[in-house]
Amino acid sequence: MWGLNLTALELTAADRVVRSEQCLSTEVDSETVLMSVESGCYGGLDDIGSDIWRRLEKPVSVAELCDGLASEYEADHATIEADVLVFLRGLLQKHMIEIVPG
């Protein structure tokens, strides 16, 4: 997603994340479109990405986020966590979310 460099970011299930105030978002034809004012990066999210984005309106731990997704989607919890961490690292790298104190 958007040229992700996994080695550049350390994000774990214990971290709390929230949308960046520097990231604009809107719905266009049932798709969430994001743009980081800080980095100038932009992109669109699919249904699951849009669901995650909605859940990031308020600070949430990655573990809590994954628990919520696991209760609604039919997938192994470990797979959900791994996929969510990759997705969130991409958003973090593009300054679309922030890690907040616990």
C-alpha atoms as an extended CHARMM CRD file, in Angstrom:
* protein
*
       102  EXT
         1         1  MET       CA              0.0000000000        0.0000000000        0.0000000000  PROA      1               0.0000000000
         2         2  TRP       CA              1.4630000000        3.3170000000       -1.1030000000  PROA      2               0.0000000000
         3         3  GLY       CA              5.1230000000        2.1540000000       -1.0890000000  PROA      3               0.0000000000
         4         4  LEU       CA              5.2290000000        0.8420000000        2.4750000000  PROA      4               0.0000000000
         5         5  ASN       CA              8.6290000000        0.4530000000        4.1410000000  PROA      5               0.0000000000
         6         6  LEU       CA              7.9620000000       -2.0470000000        6.9470000000  PROA      6               0.0000000000
         7         7  THR       CA             11.4020000000       -1.7150000000        8.5290000000  PROA      7               0.0000000000
         8         8  ALA       CA             10.9130000000        2.0200000000        9.1040000000  PROA      8               0.0000000000
         9         9  LEU       CA              8.0600000000        1.6550000000       11.5760000000  PROA      9               0.0000000000
        10        10  GLU       CA              7.6500000000       -0.0470000000       14.8870000000  PROA      10              0.0000000000
        11        11  LEU       CA              3.9930000000       -0.5720000000       15.6970000000  PROA      11              0.0000000000
        12        12  THR       CA              2.6630000000       -3.2960000000       17.9840000000  PROA      12              0.0000000000
        13        13  ALA       CA             -0.7110000000       -4.5030000000       19.1870000000  PROA      13              0.0000000000
        14        14  ALA       CA             -0.1330000000       -2.6360000000       22.4610000000  PROA      14              0.0000000000
        15        15  ASP       CA              0.1170000000        0.7640000000       20.7520000000  PROA      15              0.0000000000
        16        16  ARG       CA             -2.8210000000        3.1790000000       20.6830000000  PROA      16              0.0000000000
        17        17  VAL       CA             -3.5560000000        4.8850000000       17.3790000000  PROA      17              0.0000000000
        18        18  VAL       CA             -5.8960000000        7.5980000000       16.1170000000  PROA      18              0.0000000000
        19        19  ARG       CA             -6.5210000000        9.4930000000       12.8940000000  PROA      19              0.0000000000
        20        20  SER       CA             -4.1020000000       12.3530000000       12.3120000000  PROA      20              0.0000000000
        21        21  GLU       CA             -5.6420000000       15.8080000000       12.3810000000  PROA      21              0.0000000000
        22        22  GLN       CA             -3.4920000000       16.4670000000        9.2860000000  PROA      22              0.0000000000
        23        23  CYS       CA             -5.3460000000       13.8160000000        7.2750000000  PROA      23              0.0000000000
        24        24  LEU       CA             -8.4440000000       14.7190000000        5.3340000000  PROA      24              0.0000000000
        25        25  SER       CA            -11.0060000000       12.0550000000        4.4860000000  PROA      25              0.0000000000
        26        26  THR       CA            -14.2550000000       11.8780000000        2.5640000000  PROA      26              0.0000000000
        27        27  GLU       CA            -16.6220000000        9.3320000000        1.0580000000  PROA      27              0.0000000000
        28        28  VAL       CA            -16.7020000000        9.1840000000       -2.7600000000  PROA      28              0.0000000000
        29        29  ASP       CA            -18.9350000000        6.5950000000       -4.4300000000  PROA      29              0.0000000000
        30        30  SER       CA            -18.9100000000        4.3020000000       -1.3510000000  PROA      30              0.0000000000
        31        31  GLU       CA            -15.1230000000        4.5560000000       -1.0450000000  PROA      31              0.0000000000
        32        32  THR       CA            -13.1840000000        6.4100000000        1.6400000000  PROA      32              0.0000000000
        33        33  VAL       CA            -10.5500000000        8.6890000000        0.1680000000  PROA      33              0.0000000000
        34        34  LEU       CA             -7.7000000000        9.9450000000        2.3710000000  PROA      34              0.0000000000
        35        35  MET       CA             -5.1810000000       12.7340000000        1.8760000000  PROA      35              0.0000000000
        36        36  SER       CA             -2.3810000000       13.6750000000        4.2350000000  PROA      36              0.0000000000
        37        37  VAL       CA             -1.8440000000       17.4320000000        4.2680000000  PROA      37              0.0000000000
        38        38  GLU       CA              1.5800000000       16.8340000000        5.8310000000  PROA      38              0.0000000000
        39        39  SER       CA              2.9490000000       14.3110000000        3.3400000000  PROA      39              0.0000000000
        40        40  GLY       CA              0.7800000000       15.0550000000        0.3040000000  PROA      40              0.0000000000
        41        41  CYS       CA             -0.0180000000       11.3270000000       -0.0050000000  PROA      41              0.0000000000
        42        42  TYR       CA             -3.5090000000       10.2260000000       -0.8980000000  PROA      42              0.0000000000
        43        43  GLY       CA             -5.3550000000        7.0090000000       -1.5900000000  PROA      43              0.0000000000
        44        44  GLY       CA             -8.6350000000        5.1550000000       -1.4500000000  PROA      44              0.0000000000
        45        45  LEU       CA             -9.7680000000        2.4780000000        0.9730000000  PROA      45              0.0000000000
        46        46  ASP       CA            -11.8480000000       -0.6150000000        0.3070000000  PROA      46              0.0000000000
        47        47  ASP       CA            -14.7500000000       -1.6380000000        2.5560000000  PROA      47              0.0000000000
        48        48  ILE       CA            -12.5910000000       -3.1730000000        5.2870000000  PROA      48              0.0000000000
        49        49  GLY       CA            -10.0780000000       -0.3110000000        5.1660000000  PROA      49              0.0000000000
        50        50  SER       CA            -12.9890000000        2.1280000000        5.4540000000  PROA      50              0.0000000000
        51        51  ASP       CA            -14.3210000000        0.1810000000        8.4530000000  PROA      51              0.0000000000
        52        52  ILE       CA            -10.9230000000        0.3990000000       10.1420000000  PROA      52              0.0000000000
        53        53  TRP       CA            -10.7230000000        4.1380000000        9.3350000000  PROA      53              0.0000000000
        54        54  ARG       CA            -14.1000000000        4.7340000000       11.0190000000  PROA      54              0.0000000000
        55        55  ARG       CA            -12.8630000000        2.8990000000       14.1160000000  PROA      55              0.0000000000
        56        56  LEU       CA             -9.8210000000        5.2010000000       14.2960000000  PROA      56              0.0000000000
        57        57  GLU       CA            -11.9420000000        8.2930000000       14.9360000000  PROA      57              0.0000000000
        58        58  LYS       CA            -11.0660000000        7.9880000000       18.6500000000  PROA      58              0.0000000000
        59        59  PRO       CA             -7.8410000000        6.5670000000       20.1060000000  PROA      59              0.0000000000
        60        60  VAL       CA             -7.8870000000        2.7690000000       20.1990000000  PROA      60              0.0000000000
        61        61  SER       CA             -5.2410000000        0.1570000000       20.8650000000  PROA      61              0.0000000000
        62        62  VAL       CA             -4.3190000000       -2.0140000000       17.9230000000  PROA      62              0.0000000000
        63        63  ALA       CA             -5.3190000000       -5.0390000000       20.0360000000  PROA      63              0.0000000000
        64        64  GLU       CA             -8.7960000000       -3.5920000000       20.7110000000  PROA      64              0.0000000000
        65        65  LEU       CA             -9.1680000000       -2.7100000000       17.0440000000  PROA      65              0.0000000000
        66        66  CYS       CA             -8.2780000000       -6.2580000000       16.0220000000  PROA      66              0.0000000000
        67        67  ASP       CA            -10.6350000000       -7.7430000000       18.6240000000  PROA      67              0.0000000000
        68        68  GLY       CA            -13.4960000000       -5.6670000000       17.2260000000  PROA      68              0.0000000000
        69        69  LEU       CA            -12.7100000000       -6.6990000000       13.6580000000  PROA      69              0.0000000000
        70        70  ALA       CA            -12.3750000000      -10.3670000000       14.6460000000  PROA      70              0.0000000000
        71        71  SER       CA            -15.8760000000      -10.2810000000       16.1420000000  PROA      71              0.0000000000
        72        72  GLU       CA            -17.3220000000       -9.0560000000       12.8250000000  PROA      72              0.0000000000
        73        73  TYR       CA            -15.2120000000      -10.7310000000       10.1330000000  PROA      73              0.0000000000
        74        74  GLU       CA            -14.6440000000      -14.4210000000        9.5440000000  PROA      74              0.0000000000
        75        75  ALA       CA            -10.8710000000      -14.7330000000        9.7650000000  PROA      75              0.0000000000
        76        76  ASP       CA             -8.2820000000      -16.0390000000       12.1550000000  PROA      76              0.0000000000
        77        77  HSD       CA             -7.3960000000      -13.4430000000       14.8270000000  PROA      77              0.0000000000
        78        78  ALA       CA             -3.6630000000      -13.7700000000       14.1090000000  PROA      78              0.0000000000
        79        79  THR       CA             -4.2740000000      -13.1160000000       10.4140000000  PROA      79              0.0000000000
        80        80  ILE       CA             -6.4170000000      -10.0810000000       11.2020000000  PROA      80              0.0000000000
        81        81  GLU       CA             -3.7440000000       -8.6930000000       13.5200000000  PROA      81              0.0000000000
        82        82  ALA       CA             -0.9580000000       -9.2080000000       10.9860000000  PROA      82              0.0000000000
        83        83  ASP       CA             -2.9860000000       -7.5860000000        8.1930000000  PROA      83              0.0000000000
        84        84  VAL       CA             -4.1050000000       -4.6720000000       10.3890000000  PROA      84              0.0000000000
        85        85  LEU       CA             -0.5290000000       -3.9810000000       11.4920000000  PROA      85              0.0000000000
        86        86  VAL       CA              0.6400000000       -3.8040000000        7.8670000000  PROA      86              0.0000000000
        87        87  PHE       CA             -2.2790000000       -1.5130000000        6.9890000000  PROA      87              0.0000000000
        88        88  LEU       CA             -1.7090000000        0.7650000000       10.0000000000  PROA      88              0.0000000000
        89        89  ARG       CA              2.0260000000        0.9630000000        9.3540000000  PROA      89              0.0000000000
        90        90  GLY       CA              1.2360000000        2.2450000000        5.8690000000  PROA      90              0.0000000000
        91        91  LEU       CA             -1.0920000000        4.8930000000        7.2840000000  PROA      91              0.0000000000
        92        92  LEU       CA              1.4840000000        5.8250000000        9.9140000000  PROA      92              0.0000000000
        93        93  GLN       CA              4.2600000000        6.1480000000        7.3590000000  PROA      93              0.0000000000
        94        94  LYS       CA              2.0800000000        8.4950000000        5.2990000000  PROA      94              0.0000000000
        95        95  HSD       CA              1.1870000000       10.5880000000        8.4060000000  PROA      95              0.0000000000
        96        96  MET       CA             -2.4800000000        9.6140000000        8.2200000000  PROA      96              0.0000000000
        97        97  ILE       CA             -2.5970000000        8.2150000000       11.7650000000  PROA      97              0.0000000000
        98        98  GLU       CA             -0.6390000000        8.8780000000       14.9410000000  PROA      98              0.0000000000
        99        99  ILE       CA              0.4950000000        6.7710000000       17.8660000000  PROA      99              0.0000000000
       100       100  VAL       CA             -0.8980000000        8.2930000000       21.0590000000  PROA      100             0.0000000000
       101       101  PRO       CA              0.1230000000        7.7580000000       24.6950000000  PROA      101             0.0000000000
       102       102  GLY       CA             -1.6660000000        4.9300000000       26.4720000000  PROA      102             0.0000000000
